[in-house]
């Protein structure tokens, strides 16, 4: 991580980089998951990403992204439940210019960046199936993002329903779009071959996002040959 590093503006003045989020919710050798929460008018400090990352939106507001190198600002208005996949990028900062809370889950993919541990994946060898084939019958699934590296789907669990999610053949992240509770952690990492029960004891539907680390399929395919 680059927090604490001193970099220079084009005019020669210095700035100390901050973290990419306010707090770490989960970290292991493959992913690091941050919470980013900005009140109206609040800024995320200048920071730098050394790893490709996902942004999963929980609460939305109009935001502005500025770049240390002087490139034109980017104006952002994400959708709740949406997902963005971004490569490493130049130093930038994010400001909430709207009138409501902005909040996301930022997932750093450590295997694809400078923080990789080089740890081999212990997973199922059969690479023909993904978790989607193991989803419960009648599950309300919505495709959110589909790339070669990651796939994100939204799963709605109706009141009094439950779903068993199986990670196969690659790891999964289960992200609670309500932000998490004592009974439902904000984010959970599921190892290949393991299962996780999503149960809804409430009177309203609950939404979760299922993140597949698909880039690991290439490693498994090579190993199975």
N, C-alpha and C positions, 0 to 999 in steps of 0.2 A: 504494500500500500504506500501511497505517496504523501499522505498527510504529514505536514511539517516541513515539506520540501519548499525551498524558496525559489521562485521563478520571477521573471521580469516581464513587465508590460512593454509594448513597443516603445514607449517614451522613456524607458530605462528605470522606472520605479519598480520596487520589489513588492511581491505579495506572497504570503505563506499559504500553501494549499491546505484545504480541509479534507475531511472524510467524504466518501460518496453518499453517506446517509447518516441519520442521527443515532441509530443503534442497530446492532447485529442481532437478528432473531434466530439464526441458525448458521452454523459453520462446520464444514468438514473438509476432507481433502479434495472434494469435487466442486462444491458450491459454497458461496457465502451470501446469505440473504439479509438485506438491510431493510429497515423501515425509513422511508422519506416522508415527512409530514411538514407542510408549510401552511401557516395561517396567512390570511390575506395581507399582502405587503411584505411577507417574510422571504428571505433569500437563503438558498443553499449555497455555502461558500464556494469560491473557486476550487475546482477539484479536477482530477485526472483519472481516467479509467485505464488500468493496465490489462483488463480482461474483458472480452465480449460479455454483454449482459442483456437480461430481459427486464422490461418495465411492465409490471402488472398494476393497472389502475384500480384503486379502491374508492377514492373520492376525487372528483374532478373540479378544476377551476382554470381560468385562462392564465397561462404561464408564458414566460419569455426566457429564452436561453441565449446568453451572451457568451462570446468567445474571446479569450485572452489575446489572440492574434489579430483581433480587429475585424474578423469576418462579419458579414451582416447577421443581425440577430435572427433567431428562429422563434416564431410564435406558435405555441402549442395549446391545443384544447383536446385532451384525451377523453375517451369514452370509458365510463365505469364498466369494468369487466373486460376491457380491451387489453391487448398486449402488444408491445413493441420489442423488436430485437435489434440491438445496435452493436457495431464493432467497437474496438477501442477508438477513442476520439481525442482531439486536442483539448487543452484546458478550457473549461467553461464553468458557468454558474447558472443556476435556475432561480427565477423570481416568480412568486405567485402574484400576478397582477389582477386577479379576479376578486370576488367578494365572498368566496366560500373556501373551506378547507381543501387543500390538495394533498392527497396521500397515495403512496404506492408501495409495492414490494419490489425492490431492485435485487435481481438475482445475478450474481457474478458467476460466470462459467470458468472456473479456475483451470480446467483441463485445456482450455483453448487460449489461455493467456500466459502472462509472465509468472503467475503464482502457481502454476501446475506443480503437483507433487510427483508426477510420473508414476503414480500408483496404478498397477494393472487392475482391470475390472474383473471381479469374480462374479460371473453371471451365467445365465442359462445359455447353452450353445445354440439352441434352436432360435434362429433370428427371423423366422417367417411370421411370427405373431407379435403384435404389440398389445398394450393394455386394452386397446379398444375392443379387440376380439374377446376379452375377458370381462367386459362391462356387463352389468346385469340387464336382463331383458326388460325393455320398456324404459330404460334410463333416458332422461332428457339431456342429451348431449348436444352441444353446439361447438362447431369448429371456430376457434379464435385466431390461431396462428399456425402455419404449417411451413417449415423450412427444412433444409437438409440437416440442420444442427439441432433444432428443437421443434416440438409440436406442443401446442397448448389447446386444451379443450375445456369447455365450461360444463360442469355437471350440476344439475338442479335436483335437489332431494326434497320431495314433497313432505308435508307434515305426516308424522308417524311412519315414514318410510325409512329404509336403510339400504345401503349399497356396500358391497364388498369389492374393493379395488385391488387388483393384483399387479405388481410390477413385473413385467415380463416382455422382453429379456433385459431391458435397461432400467436404471433407477428412475423413480418418479418423485416429483415434489407435489404435495397436496397443499394448496393455498386457500385459506378461508377468506372469501371476499367481504365478509362482515368485519374482519379484523381479528377474529379469534375470541374465544372465551375460555373459562377454566376447563370446560369439558371438550372444547374444540380448539386445539392450539392454532396459532396464526399460520404456521407453516410446519409441515412434517416431511421428512425425507424417508422414502421407502426403498429398501435395498431390493435388488433383483431376486425374484422368487418369493418375496414377502407379500403379505396382504394387509389391507387397512380397512376397517369398518367405518363408514360414514353413516351416522344415525341422526335422524331429525326428530327430537321429542317435542318440538315447538309447534305452534299453530300457524306458522308461516313458512314458506319454502326457504331453504338455505342454498346458497350458491358457492361452489368451490371451483378452483381451476386446477386441472391436472396437467403438469408439465413433464413431458418425456425428454430425457437427455439423449436425443436420437444420434448425435454425433458419435456416440459410443458403439453404434451398430457397425460402423466400418471396422472398428477394432475386433468385434466379435466375428464378423464375416471372415476376416483374414485368419483368425485363429481356428475357425471351423473347417477350413479347407485342408 
